């Protein structure tokens, strides 16, 4: 699990580096073959990362206790808001199933 997370963090880092390089290329007006190649590498990295999340991380998360999943969801929502420059937002608790009487 630690190795999967370490790889995921590195993959996120690579994506951020490639995006920064692509932005620089756009600002410089360089949208030729090098830009296209770098964009293709970015797209391939993202597709690979998504596949790993869907096949490795999400199945493990599905087996977690609901309270732990909820806690992770809250942390992810907070981090997402932070990355977008906003304040952390409250995450509503999942509805409890009603009990038939």
Secondary structure, DSSP 4 states (H G I P E B T S, - for coil): -HHHHHHHHHHHHHHHHHHHHHHHHHHTT--SHHHHHHHHHHHHHHHHHHHHIIIIIHHHHHTS-HHHHHHHHHHHHHHHHHHTTS-----PPPPPPPPP-
